[in-house]
Amino acid sequence: MSVITLASTKGGAGKTTLAQVIIGTVRNMGYSVAAIDGDGNGTLSNWLSNVSDLDVDCRRVTDEAQIVPTAAELGRSNDLVIIDTAGGRSQATVFAIGCSDMVLIPLQLSNSDIIEATRTYNLVSSASDMVKREIPGRVVFTDYTPKTNVARHVKKKVKKNGLPALKTRLHRLVAFKELTFSGQIPRTGTAGAQGQLLVQELHSMCVLPFMDELAMAS
């Protein structure tokens, strides 16, 4: 069982989109996935309940004290648990980070995203010290526009700030917007390839040990 938390002290960075892509890609591979929606807006839980046809046990948890026990409960019967946290710094986010095997920090191409990603990464480091174990945190570029000056500038500043980033990036693609309406996770095209590459990269980092053979669902 693995627990991955999506965290950012900034709202609108792409946490829920990232959660949707990981949940859908892993579930379509045949693995069991559960989710905790810790965001007061309930975007992920509403999407899983009313839009998507994915077979995913999603719990909306607004009581910070229930984050850890709910993750433990879901982990006993699922391969992967995804925790989507609220934008902003909260005790609930700290609890979610503390019970995670990996924290993914979405970052769009703006200076405010860099500032908040740095704060979030420092929060992950503090949580690691608190629980006395390493909790890896990685920045994930979302809504990314490659080969632009702003992309080059942001990547340079992310590196300067010492923020480790995944190689896989989710580009600004219509398919990622459409899934919020259709509930269908892209399996083909650039969006489908990026979802698969993201899961492959997490697997290569030993974050998804339940995958003995990484064979993407056809």
C-alpha positions as CSV (number, residue, x, y, z in Angstrom):
1,M,0.0,0.0,0.0
2,S,1.2,3.5,-0.8
3,V,0.0,6.9,0.2
4,I,0.6,9.9,-2.0
5,T,-0.5,13.4,-0.8
6,L,-1.1,16.4,-3.2
7,A,-0.2,19.5,-1.2
8,S,0.3,23.2,-1.9
9,T,0.0,26.2,0.3
10,K,-1.5,27.9,-2.7
11,G,-4.9,27.3,-4.2
12,G,-5.4,26.7,-7.9
13,A,-2.0,25.1,-8.4
14,G,-3.4,21.9,-10.0
15,K,-3.7,19.5,-7.1
16,T,-7.0,18.0,-8.1
17,T,-6.1,17.6,-11.7
18,L,-2.9,15.8,-10.7
19,A,-4.9,13.7,-8.3
20,Q,-7.4,12.8,-11.1
21,V,-4.7,11.8,-13.5
22,I,-2.9,9.6,-11.0
23,I,-6.1,8.0,-9.7
24,G,-7.5,7.3,-13.2
25,T,-4.2,6.0,-14.7
26,V,-3.5,3.6,-11.8
27,R,-7.1,2.5,-11.6
28,N,-7.3,1.8,-15.3
29,M,-4.2,-0.4,-14.9
30,G,-6.3,-2.7,-12.7
31,Y,-5.0,-1.6,-9.3
32,S,-7.3,-0.6,-6.4
33,V,-7.2,3.1,-5.6
34,A,-8.9,5.1,-2.8
35,A,-9.0,8.8,-2.2
36,I,-9.4,11.2,0.6
37,D,-10.7,14.7,-0.3
38,G,-9.6,17.1,2.4
39,D,-10.5,20.2,0.5
40,G,-13.5,22.0,1.7
41,N,-14.6,22.6,-1.9
42,G,-15.0,18.8,-2.4
43,T,-14.0,19.0,-6.0
44,L,-12.3,15.6,-6.2
45,S,-15.1,13.8,-4.3
46,N,-17.8,15.4,-6.4
47,W,-15.9,14.4,-9.5
48,L,-15.5,10.8,-8.5
49,S,-19.2,10.6,-7.3
50,N,-21.0,12.5,-10.0
51,V,-18.8,12.6,-13.1
52,S,-16.3,9.8,-13.3
53,D,-17.3,6.1,-13.5
54,L,-14.0,5.0,-11.8
55,D,-14.5,2.4,-9.1
56,V,-12.7,4.4,-6.3
57,D,-13.6,4.6,-2.6
58,C,-13.4,8.3,-1.9
59,R,-14.0,9.8,1.6
60,R,-14.5,13.5,2.2
61,V,-12.7,14.3,5.4
62,T,-13.1,17.7,7.0
63,D,-12.0,16.7,10.5
64,E,-8.2,16.9,10.6
65,A,-8.0,14.3,13.3
66,Q,-9.6,11.8,10.9
67,I,-7.0,12.1,8.1
68,V,-4.5,9.6,9.4
69,P,-7.0,6.9,10.6
70,T,-9.0,7.2,7.4
71,A,-5.8,6.7,5.3
72,A,-4.9,3.7,7.4
73,E,-8.3,2.2,7.0
74,L,-8.4,2.7,3.2
75,G,-4.8,1.4,2.9
76,R,-5.8,-2.0,4.3
77,S,-8.0,-2.7,1.3
78,N,-6.4,-0.7,-1.5
79,D,-3.1,-0.5,-3.3
80,L,-2.9,3.2,-3.4
81,V,-4.4,6.0,-1.4
82,I,-4.4,9.6,-2.8
83,I,-4.9,12.5,-0.4
84,D,-6.0,15.8,-2.0
85,T,-5.5,18.6,0.6
86,A,-6.9,22.1,0.8
87,G,-4.9,25.0,-0.6
88,G,-3.2,26.7,2.3
89,R,-1.2,25.7,5.4
90,S,-3.3,23.7,7.8
91,Q,-2.9,21.0,10.5
92,A,-4.8,18.7,8.2
93,T,-2.2,19.1,5.5
94,V,0.6,18.4,8.1
95,F,-1.2,15.2,9.1
96,A,-1.6,14.1,5.5
97,I,2.1,14.7,4.8
98,G,3.1,12.9,7.9
99,C,1.4,9.6,6.8
100,S,2.6,9.8,3.2
101,D,5.1,7.9,1.2
102,M,5.5,10.8,-1.2
103,V,4.2,14.4,-1.4
104,L,3.6,15.9,-4.8
105,I,3.6,19.7,-5.0
106,P,1.9,21.0,-8.1
107,L,3.4,24.2,-9.6
108,Q,2.2,26.4,-12.4
109,L,4.3,28.9,-14.2
110,S,4.1,31.9,-11.9
111,N,6.3,33.6,-9.3
112,S,3.6,33.1,-6.6
113,D,3.5,29.3,-7.4
114,I,7.3,29.2,-6.9
115,I,7.0,31.0,-3.5
116,E,4.2,28.7,-2.3
117,A,5.9,25.5,-3.6
118,T,9.0,26.5,-1.6
119,R,6.9,27.0,1.5
120,T,5.2,23.6,0.9
121,Y,8.5,21.8,0.4
122,N,9.8,23.3,3.7
123,L,6.6,22.1,5.3
124,V,7.3,18.6,4.1
125,S,10.8,18.8,5.5
126,S,9.4,19.9,8.9
127,A,6.9,17.1,8.9
128,S,9.8,14.6,8.1
129,D,11.7,15.9,11.1
130,M,8.6,15.6,13.2
131,V,7.9,11.9,12.3
132,K,11.6,11.1,12.2
133,R,11.6,9.6,8.7
134,E,12.3,10.9,5.3
135,I,9.1,11.9,3.4
136,P,10.2,12.7,-0.2
137,G,8.6,15.7,-1.8
138,R,8.7,16.5,-5.5
139,V,7.5,19.5,-7.5
140,V,5.3,18.7,-10.5
141,F,4.8,21.3,-13.2
142,T,1.2,21.6,-14.2
143,D,-0.6,23.6,-16.9
144,Y,2.9,23.6,-18.4
145,T,3.8,25.5,-21.6
146,P,7.1,24.1,-22.9
147,K,9.7,26.0,-24.9
148,T,8.6,29.4,-23.5
149,N,10.6,32.1,-21.8
150,V,8.4,31.8,-18.7
151,A,8.9,28.1,-18.5
152,R,12.7,28.5,-18.7
153,H,12.6,31.2,-16.1
154,V,10.5,29.2,-13.6
155,K,12.6,26.0,-14.1
156,K,15.7,28.0,-13.4
157,K,14.2,29.6,-10.2
158,V,12.9,26.2,-9.0
159,K,16.4,24.8,-9.3
160,K,17.9,27.8,-7.6
161,N,15.5,27.3,-4.7
162,G,16.6,23.7,-4.3
163,L,13.2,22.2,-5.2
164,P,13.5,18.7,-6.6
165,A,11.1,18.2,-9.5
166,L,9.7,15.2,-11.4
167,K,10.8,15.0,-15.0
168,T,7.2,14.4,-16.1
169,R,5.1,17.5,-16.6
170,L,1.5,17.9,-17.3
171,H,1.2,20.3,-20.2
172,R,-1.6,22.8,-20.8
173,L,-3.8,20.5,-22.8
174,V,-7.5,20.5,-23.5
175,A,-7.8,16.8,-22.5
176,F,-7.0,17.7,-18.9
177,K,-9.8,20.2,-18.9
178,E,-12.2,17.9,-20.6
179,L,-11.8,15.1,-18.0
180,T,-13.4,17.4,-15.5
181,F,-16.6,17.2,-17.5
182,S,-16.4,13.8,-19.1
183,G,-14.8,11.9,-16.2
184,Q,-12.7,10.0,-18.8
185,I,-8.9,9.8,-18.1
186,P,-6.9,10.2,-21.3
187,R,-5.4,7.0,-22.5
188,T,-4.0,8.2,-25.8
189,G,-2.4,11.2,-27.3
190,T,0.0,13.6,-25.4
191,A,-2.2,13.7,-22.3
192,G,-2.5,9.9,-22.1
193,A,1.3,9.6,-22.5
194,Q,2.0,12.1,-19.8
195,G,-0.3,10.4,-17.4
196,Q,1.5,7.1,-18.0
197,L,4.9,8.6,-17.8
198,L,4.0,10.2,-14.5
199,V,3.0,6.8,-13.0
200,Q,6.1,5.2,-14.5
201,E,8.3,7.8,-12.9
202,L,6.7,7.3,-9.5
203,H,7.1,3.6,-9.9
204,S,10.8,4.0,-10.7
205,M,11.2,5.9,-7.4
206,C,9.8,2.9,-5.5
207,V,6.7,4.9,-4.5
208,L,4.3,2.3,-6.0
209,P,5.8,-1.0,-4.9
210,F,2.6,-2.9,-5.5
211,M,3.3,-2.7,-9.2
212,D,5.4,-5.8,-9.9
213,E,5.1,-5.2,-13.6
214,L,4.3,-1.8,-15.0
215,A,1.9,-2.7,-17.9
216,M,-0.4,0.1,-18.8
217,A,-4.0,-0.8,-19.4
218,S,-4.8,-0.9,-23.1
